[in-house]
Structures are given as structure tokens and as C-alpha cells.
């Protein structure tokens, strides 16, 4: 899926009840798992962490990773 086709609102709805981890690529900020993609994105937006990189990982039968442009779109939508 290209960034132009990425629908952040649809992803937020799709993972509305999916545990999602805010994963920081730094030991300075602990990872945190919340009960939905929206809550995890809100947490990340309010707590960007001490490191420059973070991802959101929606857990399920196949984990879904959000980073880069998709992550920015998710954060803009919350």
C-alpha cells in the first residue's frame, strides 16, 4: 500500500479493539501496550519518548507495524 493510498481513519477503526504496543527504539523510554491503536497513537503523540524513533505494533494473528509515513498519518488523525 503506497502512502497516498493509506487511510489512517480506516486503520484506526480496523484496530479499534486490538492491543497495540508503542515500541520505542531506545532503552531510555519503556514500551507500553494499550487496548487499541487509537489509544496507543494518542499515548505516543502525548509521550514522544527520549529517542528519535518509535513504531506502533497492533497485535493479532499477524502483527501490523506502523512506522514512517503511515505512523505520521495515524498520529495526525488522532
Residue pairs with C-beta under 8 A, 6 or more apart in sequence:
3 69
3 70
3 73
6 69
6 70
6 73
8 70
8 73
8 74
8 76
8 77
9 77
11 37
11 66
11 70
11 74
12 37
12 38
12 41
12 74
12 77
12 78
14 37
15 36
15 37
15 38
15 58
15 64
16 36
16 37
16 38
17 35
17 36
18 36
18 37
18 58
18 59
18 60
19 33
19 34
19 35
19 36
19 58
19 59
20 33
20 34
20 35
20 36
20 37
20 39
20 40
20 41
20 56
20 57
20 58
20 59
21 31
21 32
21 33
21 34
21 40
21 56
21 57
21 59
22 31
22 32
22 33
22 34
22 40
22 43
22 44
22 47
22 54
22 56
23 31
23 54
23 55
23 56
23 57
24 30
24 31
24 49
24 50
24 51
24 53
24 54
25 51
25 52
25 53
25 54
25 55
26 49
26 50
26 51
26 52
26 53
28 49
28 50
28 51
29 47
29 49
29 50
29 51
32 40
32 43
33 40
33 59
34 40
34 43
37 56
37 58
37 66
37 74
38 78
40 56
40 58
41 56
41 74
41 75
41 77
41 78
42 78
44 54
44 56
44 75
45 75
45 78
48 54
53 67
54 71
55 65
55 66
55 67
55 71
56 65
56 66
56 67
56 71
56 74
57 63
57 64
57 65
57 66
58 64
58 66
66 74
